[in-house]
Amino acid sequence: MSYKRKAVKSYFSIAFGCLIITISMNIFLIPYKLAPGGVSGLSTVLYYVFNGTIPVGILMLILNVPLFIIGYKSKGRSFFFRSLFGAVTLSLMIDSTAILLSRIINEHFITYDNSMADPDLLLYALMGGGIMGFGLAIVLREDATTGGTDLISSVLHKLFPRFSVGQHLLLMDGLVIIFAAIVFKSFKLALYASMSLYVSSKTIDAYLEGLRFSKSLLIISENSELIAKRLLEEVDRGVTGLNGKGMYSKQDKTVLLCVVKREEIPVVKDIVKSCDEKAFVLLIDVREVLGEGFLPLRSSKEVQANN
């Protein structure tokens, strides 16, 4: 794939991600004063502070300008222009579709009755956070952002390396939610916004890191040879023997390392229990497994070629 074609595809993906974020904000978050952190959340609060006179998209663009200026040197030219495109596109989409989406929902989806007087904010927070996270993940996958606090978090991490980027980001998002609670005079809205932020972050992790969870097992047993044989034959999974030593008994032990899929865990437990009821088993979550029996191990060039 040529460089220009890859660039066009990347910018198209960023625009698509911005569209998804727009749907989340204009349908589930902004109308119900849910401000789940970041520049988008701060812009939502300011939108109501100014009584809707300044659109959310414009406010986001204004707030992002100094962040981009600060983050330009630290993030690089390519990242800067991709993120600038994402920020501008998102701002324009939010303002241009706000009225249209509101009109469509009001005319075709909302039934005006007593039940709408107290909307289910939990549902809006969960859906809004999930959809926003999906859109953000698409943008992040293209090595870009829509601006916001993640840029300034990277800068603060360089100034204060004692704290991670995630900790800086969590702090700033928390301050935005607290600010929203003060402005809207509602602790309840702040809690819903926090829930939306949590769902959004988990959705981003799931999309970027994958949903193919597996389990890594470390098995310490006096019957390690028998357990390894049965795992190879009955579960058809590779087993590696690691040299270990009991620091209390001072005896050499063989520690078995085996990676299995989630649905295979009950079978593995039954095998270990039948071989040695005193065995010590440690199960560790594994986000992604590459190799025989799982996903194929491919080089970055092969991945780019398939994309």
C-alpha positions as CSV (number, residue, x, y, z in Angstrom):
1,M,0.0,0.0,0.0
2,S,1.4,3.4,-1.0
3,Y,2.1,6.1,1.5
4,K,-0.6,8.4,0.1
5,R,-3.2,5.7,0.1
6,K,-2.3,4.8,3.7
7,A,-2.5,8.4,4.7
8,V,-5.9,8.8,3.1
9,K,-7.2,5.7,4.8
10,S,-5.8,6.9,8.2
11,Y,-7.5,10.3,7.9
12,F,-10.8,8.6,6.8
13,S,-10.6,6.4,9.9
14,I,-10.0,9.4,12.1
15,A,-13.0,11.2,10.6
16,F,-15.2,8.0,11.2
17,G,-14.1,7.9,14.8
18,C,-15.0,11.5,15.2
19,L,-18.4,10.8,13.8
20,I,-19.0,8.1,16.4
21,I,-17.9,10.4,19.2
22,T,-20.2,13.1,17.8
23,I,-23.2,10.7,18.0
24,S,-22.3,9.9,21.6
25,M,-22.0,13.5,22.7
26,N,-25.0,14.9,20.9
27,I,-27.4,12.1,21.8
28,F,-26.3,10.8,25.2
29,L,-24.0,13.2,27.0
30,I,-24.5,16.9,26.2
31,P,-28.3,17.0,26.4
32,Y,-28.2,15.5,29.9
33,K,-25.3,17.5,31.3
34,L,-23.0,14.5,31.5
35,A,-19.4,15.7,31.4
36,P,-17.1,12.7,31.6
37,G,-13.8,14.6,31.9
38,G,-11.5,16.0,29.2
39,V,-11.9,18.9,27.0
40,S,-15.3,17.6,25.7
41,G,-16.6,17.5,29.3
42,L,-15.3,20.9,30.2
43,S,-16.8,22.3,27.0
44,T,-20.1,20.7,27.9
45,V,-20.1,22.5,31.3
46,L,-19.1,25.8,29.7
47,Y,-21.8,25.4,27.1
48,Y,-24.4,25.5,29.9
49,V,-22.5,28.2,31.8
50,F,-22.9,30.5,28.7
51,N,-26.5,29.4,28.3
52,G,-25.9,27.7,25.0
53,T,-24.7,30.9,23.3
54,I,-21.4,29.3,22.3
55,P,-21.6,25.9,20.7
56,V,-19.8,22.9,22.3
57,G,-17.6,22.4,19.2
58,I,-16.4,25.9,19.2
59,L,-15.5,25.7,22.9
60,M,-13.6,22.5,22.3
61,L,-11.6,24.1,19.5
62,I,-10.8,27.2,21.6
63,L,-9.7,25.0,24.6
64,N,-7.6,22.8,22.3
65,V,-5.5,25.5,20.7
66,P,-3.2,26.1,23.7
67,L,-2.9,22.4,24.3
68,F,-1.8,21.8,20.7
69,I,0.7,24.6,20.9
70,I,2.2,23.1,24.1
71,G,2.1,19.5,22.8
72,Y,3.5,20.2,19.4
73,K,7.2,19.8,20.3
74,S,6.7,16.8,22.6
75,K,4.5,14.7,20.2
76,G,6.0,15.2,16.8
77,R,4.9,16.6,13.4
78,S,2.9,13.6,12.1
79,F,1.0,13.1,15.4
80,F,0.4,16.8,15.6
81,F,-1.3,17.1,12.2
82,R,-3.3,13.9,12.6
83,S,-4.6,15.1,16.0
84,L,-5.2,18.6,14.7
85,F,-7.3,17.1,11.9
86,G,-9.2,15.0,14.5
87,A,-9.8,18.0,16.8
88,V,-11.1,20.2,14.0
89,T,-13.2,17.5,12.5
90,L,-14.8,16.6,15.8
91,S,-15.6,20.2,16.6
92,L,-17.2,20.8,13.2
93,M,-19.2,17.6,13.4
94,I,-20.5,18.3,16.9
95,D,-21.8,21.7,16.0
96,S,-23.1,20.9,12.5
97,T,-25.0,17.8,13.6
98,A,-26.3,18.9,17.0
99,I,-29.5,20.5,15.7
100,L,-30.1,17.8,13.1
101,L,-29.7,14.9,15.5
102,S,-31.9,16.6,18.1
103,R,-34.6,17.2,15.6
104,I,-34.5,13.6,14.3
105,I,-34.7,12.2,17.9
106,N,-37.5,14.5,18.9
107,E,-39.6,13.8,15.8
108,H,-39.1,10.0,15.5
109,F,-37.8,8.4,18.7
110,I,-39.0,10.3,21.7
111,T,-42.5,9.9,23.0
112,Y,-43.5,12.8,25.2
113,D,-45.0,11.3,28.3
114,N,-44.5,11.4,32.0
115,S,-41.6,8.9,31.8
116,M,-39.5,11.4,29.9
117,A,-39.6,13.8,32.8
118,D,-37.0,11.8,34.6
119,P,-34.7,10.2,32.0
120,D,-32.7,7.1,32.9
121,L,-29.3,8.8,33.3
122,L,-27.6,5.5,34.0
123,L,-28.5,4.2,30.6
124,Y,-27.4,7.4,28.9
125,A,-24.1,7.4,30.9
126,L,-23.3,3.8,29.9
127,M,-24.3,4.1,26.3
128,G,-22.6,7.5,25.9
129,G,-19.4,6.3,27.5
130,G,-19.3,3.1,25.5
131,I,-19.9,4.7,22.1
132,M,-17.5,7.5,22.9
133,G,-14.8,5.0,23.9
134,F,-15.3,3.1,20.6
135,G,-14.9,6.3,18.6
136,L,-11.8,7.4,20.6
137,A,-10.2,4.0,20.1
138,I,-10.6,4.3,16.4
139,V,-8.8,7.6,16.5
140,L,-6.1,6.5,18.8
141,R,-5.4,3.4,16.7
142,E,-4.4,5.8,13.9
143,D,-1.8,7.4,16.2
144,A,-3.8,10.5,16.7
145,T,-6.1,12.1,19.2
146,T,-9.0,14.6,19.2
147,G,-6.9,16.9,21.3
148,G,-7.9,17.3,24.9
149,T,-6.2,16.4,28.2
150,D,-4.2,13.5,26.9
151,L,-1.9,16.0,25.1
152,I,-1.3,18.0,28.3
153,S,-0.9,14.8,30.3
154,S,2.1,13.8,28.2
155,V,3.7,17.2,28.8
156,L,3.0,17.1,32.5
157,H,4.5,13.6,32.6
158,K,7.8,15.1,31.3
159,L,7.7,17.8,33.9
160,F,6.6,15.5,36.7
161,P,7.9,12.0,35.8
162,R,7.1,10.7,39.2
163,F,3.5,10.3,38.1
164,S,2.4,8.4,35.0
165,V,0.5,9.8,32.1
166,G,-2.5,7.9,33.2
167,Q,-2.3,9.4,36.7
168,H,-2.1,12.9,35.2
169,L,-5.0,12.2,32.9
170,L,-7.1,10.8,35.8
171,L,-6.4,13.9,37.9
172,M,-7.4,16.3,35.2
173,D,-10.5,14.4,34.3
174,G,-11.4,14.2,37.9
175,L,-11.1,18.0,38.2
176,V,-13.4,18.5,35.2
177,I,-16.0,16.2,36.8
178,I,-15.7,18.1,40.1
179,F,-16.1,21.4,38.3
180,A,-19.2,20.0,36.5
181,A,-20.7,18.9,39.9
182,I,-20.2,22.4,41.3
183,V,-21.6,24.2,38.2
184,F,-24.6,21.9,37.8
185,K,-25.0,21.6,41.6
186,S,-25.5,17.9,41.3
187,F,-23.4,15.2,42.9
188,K,-25.5,12.6,41.1
189,L,-24.6,14.0,37.7
190,A,-20.9,13.8,38.7
191,L,-21.3,10.1,39.6
192,Y,-22.9,9.3,36.3
193,A,-20.2,11.2,34.5
194,S,-17.6,9.2,36.3
195,M,-19.3,6.0,35.3
196,S,-19.4,7.2,31.7
197,L,-15.6,8.0,31.9
198,Y,-14.9,4.5,33.3
199,V,-16.9,2.7,30.6
200,S,-15.2,4.8,27.9
201,S,-11.7,3.9,29.1
202,K,-12.6,0.2,29.3
203,T,-14.0,0.3,25.8
204,I,-10.8,1.9,24.5
205,D,-8.7,-0.8,26.2
206,A,-10.9,-3.6,24.8
207,Y,-10.7,-2.2,21.3
208,L,-7.0,-1.5,21.2
209,E,-5.8,-4.5,23.2
210,G,-8.3,-7.0,22.0
211,L,-11.1,-9.1,23.5
212,R,-9.4,-12.4,23.1
213,F,-8.6,-13.0,26.7
214,S,-6.6,-16.0,27.7
215,K,-5.2,-17.4,30.9
216,S,-1.6,-18.0,31.7
217,L,-1.1,-20.8,34.4
218,L,1.8,-21.4,36.7
219,I,1.5,-24.8,38.3
220,I,3.7,-26.0,41.1
221,S,3.2,-29.7,41.9
222,E,5.1,-32.8,43.0
223,N,3.4,-34.5,40.0
224,S,4.4,-32.0,37.4
225,E,5.4,-34.6,34.8
226,L,2.0,-36.3,35.0
227,I,0.1,-32.9,34.8
228,A,2.2,-31.8,31.8
229,K,1.5,-35.1,30.0
230,R,-2.2,-34.8,30.5
231,L,-2.3,-31.1,29.5
232,L,-0.5,-32.0,26.3
233,E,-2.8,-34.9,25.5
234,E,-6.2,-33.8,26.8
235,V,-6.1,-30.0,26.3
236,D,-3.6,-30.0,23.4
237,R,-1.7,-27.1,24.8
238,G,2.0,-26.6,25.0
239,V,3.6,-26.8,28.4
240,T,7.0,-25.4,29.4
241,G,8.9,-26.6,32.5
242,L,10.7,-23.9,34.4
243,N,13.4,-24.6,36.9
244,G,12.3,-23.4,40.4
245,K,13.3,-23.9,44.0
246,G,11.2,-23.9,47.1
247,M,12.8,-21.3,49.4
248,Y,11.3,-23.0,52.5
249,S,12.0,-26.6,51.6
250,K,15.2,-25.8,49.6
251,Q,14.0,-28.5,47.1
252,D,14.2,-28.1,43.3
253,K,10.8,-28.0,41.6
254,T,9.5,-27.9,38.1
255,V,7.1,-25.0,37.6
256,L,4.8,-25.6,34.6
257,L,3.9,-22.7,32.4
258,C,0.8,-23.1,30.2
259,V,-1.4,-20.7,28.3
260,V,-5.0,-21.7,27.6
261,K,-8.3,-20.2,26.4
262,R,-10.9,-19.2,28.9
263,E,-13.2,-22.1,28.1
264,E,-10.4,-24.5,28.7
265,I,-9.8,-23.4,32.3
266,P,-12.3,-25.8,34.0
267,V,-10.7,-28.8,32.2
268,V,-7.3,-27.7,33.3
269,K,-8.4,-27.3,36.9
270,D,-9.9,-30.8,36.9
271,I,-6.7,-32.3,35.5
272,V,-4.5,-30.6,38.1
273,K,-6.9,-31.6,41.0
274,S,-7.0,-35.2,39.9
275,C,-3.2,-35.4,39.7
276,D,-2.4,-33.5,42.9
277,E,-4.9,-31.9,45.2
278,K,-2.1,-30.0,47.0
279,A,-0.9,-28.4,43.8
280,F,-0.4,-24.6,43.7
281,V,-2.0,-23.0,40.7
282,L,-1.7,-19.3,39.7
283,L,-4.0,-18.0,37.0
284,I,-2.9,-14.7,35.2
285,D,-5.0,-12.7,32.8
286,V,-3.4,-12.5,29.3
287,R,-4.7,-9.9,26.9
288,E,-3.3,-11.3,23.7
289,V,-1.4,-14.4,22.8
290,L,0.6,-14.8,19.6
291,G,1.8,-18.2,18.4
292,E,0.7,-21.7,17.6
293,G,-2.8,-22.4,18.7
294,F,-3.7,-18.7,19.1
295,L,-3.2,-15.7,16.9
296,P,-0.5,-15.9,14.2
297,L,2.7,-14.1,14.9
298,R,3.2,-11.5,12.2
299,S,5.7,-8.7,11.5
300,S,4.6,-5.1,11.4
301,K,5.1,-5.1,7.6
302,E,2.7,-8.1,7.2
303,V,0.1,-6.3,9.4
304,Q,0.3,-3.2,7.3
305,A,0.0,-5.2,4.1
306,N,-3.2,-6.9,5.3
307,N,-4.6,-3.6,6.4
